[in-house]
C-alpha cells in the first residue's frame, strides 16, 4: 500500500549548510522551518520546543552530523573530543526522554568510541552522517514493528483515546491497523500547556483521513463514562525496568480514569531503559511554571498568579494493561525479562550539564 507520509513524520531535514526543523510550536497553523546552522542552534531548538516527542531524536542525529562537519578540520583526538562534547550538549536538552542519549551513544560507538577512535575530522564527517542515517532507519523500523503489535490489540471500530502526541508510535499503529482492515476512531486530549494533542495528534490523524474528537485534559473521566472511548493508548518517554511509565504530564490521570471505568490502558514503548531500574532513577523535568499561565502565546491566567509545571508524570505498573514494544505486548511484570539489558555503558554521557530541560 502506498501512503502519503504525514508531515510530522518527516520534520527534520539536513541541508548543505545546516539542519532545518519543522516548528511544532506553530504547526498546523503555520508550516515554518527553523534553520540551524550549528550544533548549538540544534540544541537550543530542542530546548525551546521547536520540536517535541520523537522529533528531538531526529534533530539530535542530524545535530551530530552537523557537529562532525564543524570539526572537519580537527586533528585526530581533538575531533573525537569535540564530537563527544556535542553529544553531551544534546543529551542535556532532554533529561527525561532517553532517546537522544541512546542515539548519541550509537553514533559514538559506530565512530569515535569504536573503529574510528583515531580518525581525523575529515574522516569523521561521512562516517557520522552514515551512522546517524542508520540509527534513524533502525528507529523507524522498530516503530513499524511496534505498530503491528499495537494494532493486534485494537478491535475493528475501536474508539481510542490518546494523550499528547505519540508521533511515530501512533502513526505506525494506525497504519498497521489499516493493513489489518481495521478502521479506528480517536479521541485526543488537547494536552496543556502546549496543546500537542489538539495541534499535532489531531492534525496528523486528519491528514491520515480520520476525524478525531478533541477534548480538554479534564474531560477524560467523562469521556469514558459517556462511552466516547473504549481503549486508552499513549506513548512513553521512558519506561523503567520495573514497569513504571514516564510520559507527558496528565498520563497518570488518564490511567487512573481508565482503571476506574475498566478501560484497557496500553503504552507504546521501545522497551525499558536499562539505566532506570525504578522510577527513582528517572529525572522528571520541571519547567518554568509561567509556561502553564499561557496558551499559544497568550496569557490565560490573571496577573499575580503562579504556575507549577512538572513536564512528565509516572504511571505505576498496576495501572497498565500492556506495554507494547517491537517484540510484542507485555504485562509490565514481564517486560524486563523480554528486554534484558545489553550494553548499558553510557560512556560518561548521562547526567551532563549544558542546557535547559526540554519538554513534550
HULIN-V569723 format. One record per backbone hydrogen bond with DSSP energy under -0.5 kcal/mol. CO is the residue of the C=O (numbers start at 0). NH is the residue of the N-H. Records with the same first field share a line. If there is no record, write none. Layout:
# HULIN-V569723
CO=NH, NH
This chain:
# HULIN-V569723
0=2
5=8
6=9
7=10
10=21
12=19
14=17
17=14
18=35
19=12
20=33
21=23
22=25, 26
25=28, 29
29=31
31=22
32=34
33=20
34=36
35=18
37=41
38=42
39=43
40=44
41=45
42=46
43=47
44=49, 50
45=48
49=23
51=54
53=56, 57
54=58
55=59
56=60
57=61
58=62
59=63
60=64
61=65
62=66
63=67
64=68
65=69
66=70
68=71
70=73
73=120
74=78
75=77
76=80
77=81
78=82
79=83
80=84
81=85
82=86
83=87
84=88
85=89
86=90
87=91
89=92
90=93
92=357
97=101
98=102
99=103
100=104
101=105
102=106
103=107
104=108
105=109
106=110
107=110, 112
110=113, 115
113=116
115=118
118=76
119=123
120=124
121=125
122=126
123=127
124=128
125=129
126=130
127=131
128=132
129=133
130=134
131=135
132=136
133=137
134=138
135=139
136=140
137=141
138=142
139=143
140=144
141=145
142=146
143=147
144=148
145=149
146=150
147=151
148=152
149=152, 153
150=153
152=154
154=157
157=159, 184
158=160, 229, 230
159=161, 186
160=232
161=188
163=165
165=168, 169
166=170
167=171
168=172
169=173
170=174
171=175
172=176
173=177
174=178
175=179
176=181
177=180
181=183
182=156
184=159
185=212
186=161, 188
187=214
189=196, 197
190=194, 195
194=198
195=199, 200
196=201
199=203
200=204
201=205
202=206
203=207
204=209
205=208
212=187
214=189
215=218
216=219
218=222
219=223
220=224
221=225
222=227, 228
223=226
229=263
230=160
231=265
233=267
236=97
237=245
238=272
239=242
243=239, 245
244=246, 314
245=236, 237
246=312
247=250
249=253
250=254
251=255
252=256
253=257
254=258
255=259
256=260
257=262
258=261
263=231, 265
264=320, 321
265=233
266=268, 323
271=273
272=275
275=240
276=241
277=280
278=281
281=283
282=284
284=310, 311
286=308
287=290
288=291
289=292
290=293
292=299, 300
294=297
297=294
301=304
308=286, 310
310=248
312=246
313=315
314=244
315=318
316=319
321=266, 323
322=324, 329
323=268
324=327
327=324
329=322
330=333, 334
331=334
333=337
334=338
345=348
348=351
